[in-house]
């Protein structure tokens, strides 16, 4: 049994391989044409169906308009909720700012520490990273 299968592939293996390559190549090249043909057939069937019965197209257009209206209402509701959230956030931010300005918070008028002086420089930065260059002055190869 095994010897007959091996003998078959020894005799006809290149023919099978060649036929496989031709089929793969033709399918690759014909696939866009087949897809375009199927789409054309579907479009023709669709046009014929609605051309015969204009009530179907009127019902379809009405359903599309109802769906569009529903989606617009949902969007308007979501926009209103978002607007209210933004107004609430803005109101809260404004109240916090007024609270800081009135001096009820700690520190001075704007919430800075009383010993803060912008003319003294930035003292918050104590560590500076070293340069990545292997040479000290950055002048390698001069």
LINWOLIN-V751349 format. One record per pair of residues at least 12 apart in sequence whose C-alpha atoms are under 10 Angstrom apart, sorted by sequence separation. I is the first residue (numbers start at 1). J is the second residue. D is the distance in Angstrom with one decimal. If there is no record, write none. Layout:
<<I | J | D> <I | J | D>>
This chain:
<<98 | 110 | 9.6> <99 | 111 | 9.9> <100 | 112 | 9.9> <97 | 110 | 8.5> <97 | 111 | 9.6>>
